[in-house]
Amino acid sequence: MLQGWRWYGPNDPVSLDDIRQAGATDVVTALHQVPIGEAWTRAAVEERKNLIENSQPGRAPLTWSVVESIPIPDDVKRRGGKATGSIEAWIASLEAVASAGIKTICYNFMPVVDWCRTDLEWELPNGAKAMRFDHERFAAFDLHILERPEAPLEYSEAARRRAEEVYSRMTQADIDVLVTNIASALPGSTTDPLTIPQFRDRLQQYRGIDSAVLRRHLSEFLARVTPVAEQLGVTLTLHPDDPPRPLFGLPRIASSAEDYQALFDAVPSKANGICFCTGSLGVRAENDLPAMAKRFAPRIGFAHLRATKREGDGLSFFESDHLDGDVDMIAVLKALLTENRKRSSNDQIVFRPDHGHRMLDDLAETKRTNPGYTAIGRLRGLAELRGAIRAIEHAGLAVNS
């Protein structure tokens, strides 16, 4: 498999040489400077591709192989096929990417909020810092900061009581941090930052949109874009919901094997694939990730290999070391390697480490880092994954899995 690395462009504190020194060969990036809903131009895509692949002659080569992500505008999620202007702009971006020879596009279909965490600097026992989703802090935000009218009906009495206790201990600084973490868009988010009033307004716009309606809107979007992708030889990979369950009363439709099967049944195009994110899917205890990797192997165009650890309530979790979470990463790797061996040299699975810990020199207060996307934490993750892959291949276990 091809070793990838997410890069946020020229302003990323992690450099292209850092990526090379980590041992990655394939870059996963996007034109983050382009506003959501605006079409990418071929010139802008070529400029970024040239920067990655040709700006440092003599260095070990890098290839821009995956786009993550071309954001899907909110009106597509709310209106489906009726959002013609936004869909046409998305197709134009797809065509610009394909013209540069990039054949894999990752995207998500999460309404209002993208991936969600309550804590970005949660201290681990070894002094490193990880991202965490604390369900009690999330409930405190939902009930007492956002003050969503329907929220009290969606939490048990015990959960409401704990949320009130958590909120009562918060300072204004604590509240400000929580609002920033949840509403203001995390790195790589494909939704706009929101103030609390904007957040409430956006939620109102989704009234009446349940999982069936949202799934239909996704199918309508894919019915328009997959024929173009298929013609251009591009694979579209849907990232799972993160966390993989409803938030703020909003539907989530990419959280389980059944969700993905429904997607593939609705749009059977070979261009309709999955970004197999072990961290997101692993949060949900009933998801059997090795079984899912085998079941959907031909559909896996891209993989995020990271691990999460569920906490006692089953709803809170934190980003763990890549091989030490709730996911059986070795079994997943065996399934992916088995599938990869069946593919041609120009159709190899790209994987990347994800959500590394902030550790060692990256802990320095003077050092700028993106939460989850520090150099050293991901370097550790990639090294662990690479070692596991080498051991599996040496033992011949992938073939026999």
Secondary structure, 3 states (H helix, E strand, C coil): CEEEEECCCCCCCCCHHHHHHHCCCEEEECCCCCCCCCCCCHHHHHHHHHHHHHCCCCCCCCEEEEEECCCCCHHHHHHHHHCHHHHHHHHHHHHHHHHCCCCEEEECCCCCCCCCCCEEEEECCCCCEEEEECHHHHHHHHHHHCCCCCHHHHCCHHHHHHHHHHHHCCCHHHHHHHHHHHHCCCCCCCCCCCCHHHHHHHHHHCCCCCHHHHHHHHHHHHHHHHHHHHHHCCEEEECCCCCCCCECCECCCCCCHHHHHHHHHHCCCCCEEEEEEHHHHHCCCCCCHHHHHHHCHHHEEEEEECEEEECCCCCCEEEECCCCCCCCHHHHHHHHHHHHHCCCHHHCCEEEECCCCECHHHHCCCCCCCCCCCHHHHHHHHHHHHHHHHHHHHHCHHHHC
